[in-house]
């Protein structure tokens, strides 16, 4: 977008783009899943329950409102599977969507190849005259996006088989993706814990009802005429889980849940259709679903970028952000002042759903509350306070322009014996709170042993309008026998002294700017130094530089 556009307009178009590329396709995926479940003979009410669990109680929820490729890849893969069940033309377009998913998310061939092989094997087993044609249509459809990717790689990197992952700017990420086969190595127990079981981003902790999908799949294989499809989904899901725990970068950054597993979720969730439709099952699904909905809603409304240091995001991250008023939703452009109203409406809907559930399934109320309260209790048990968490939370508050919250978190580091004076001064200066800049600089240097902190205090006092105090501090610093101060603080001292009409003090500072020091600084700073020596005033922007 042109730089001349107002920032609000740019944000508006970004929101529209996110909705068109990710959110709307997710709604289409839910519609496809509903029709698919009806085609399996699942009752309409239970089909609605399964689709709602997928949409609001799995990582599909946060990633359907963020501009990541994982959710779009899930849409393309499931739509491709639906098309692959049709006639010759649909099989071609199904293969095309499988190939297209590769352009969106490189690991999707793990799923796409299993889905395509399953359909092709079934087609070849039917002994139809057109079976070769149908298999060819699937392969041809998939080759078109693949050819586009190979051309792209050749045009940019000189070889059709040189992927962009091999050319990442950060050396660390290049190293990660050069390990094993494009970052896929051996499974690790740590990865199993982090992305499947941990309160931080474990799939089966955040969406515990998905464990029941394997039981549902087993029941469907035993008694359903759709056992071939069920077996395909189970194999595809297990292979993708194996990929997730074998990927070197399984953490995948500051993310909400195991984002690399998102493309697999529709295939795993539909297997819930095999569960017995009894009240005790609905009690477990309702309790686990209420927990997941609450957790994913808080994350989507506050921040879905969770630092590594947080073991229990609900207690250590989401709730502190909420207490400080950090509510940044994708609806900001449409409801600029309605975030709290939106949050209240969602929480009321959550409580209303629980009340309706209780009234209908009250004989199994205990199971419901056990399923709801267990993950919440484990969050509180696993929470613990560390200095790293306070630092990371301060960064998140600063990113969201919530400076009071950031300052609270930084000051909390004092109890760990790590007073973060540098960060506190930077934060106060960012807010233009110059009195606090001077205060923190004085706290960091109570005995005036460190000239750099002394000059920081002078700068804070001067910018805060306390010229006399700044001059007194400068005189103290001038009497100290220290090593040659840095040129910027010499410039500051000269400028503040001249502004306070203390010419002798100003001359003392200016005399320290000698030729040996000038030789080691950039040209523009050297020019400013010469202006000071000549007694010429500095402009504010010159003083800042």
Secondary structure, DSSP 8 states (H G I E B T S, - for coil): --TTS-HHHHHHHHHHHHIIIIIHHHHHHHHHHHHHHHHTT--HHHHHHHHHHHHHHSTHHHHTSS--SHHHHHHHHHHHHHHHTS-HHHHHHHHHHHHHHHHH-GGGHHHHHHHHHHHHHHHHHTT-TTHHHHHHHHHHHHHHHHHHHHHHHHHHHSSTT--GGGG-SSHHHHHHHHSTBTTB----HHHHIIIII-TTT-HHHHTGGGGHHHHHHHHHHHH-TTHHHHHHHHHHHHHHHHHHHHBTTTT-SS-SS-GGGGGGHHHHHGGGGGS---HHHHHHHHHHHHHHHHHHHHHHHS-S---TT-S-HIIIIIHHHHHTT----TTTTT-TT-HHHHHHHHHHHHHHHHHHHHHHSGGGHHHHHHHHHHHHHHHHHH----HHHHHHHHHHHHHTT-HHHHHHHHHGGGGGT---HHHHHHHHHHHT-HHHHHHHHHHHTTTS--HHHHHHHHHHHHHTT-HHHHHHHHHHHHHS--S---HHHHHHHHHHHHHTT-HHHHHHHHHH--HHHHTTS-HHHHHHHHHHHTT----HHHHH-
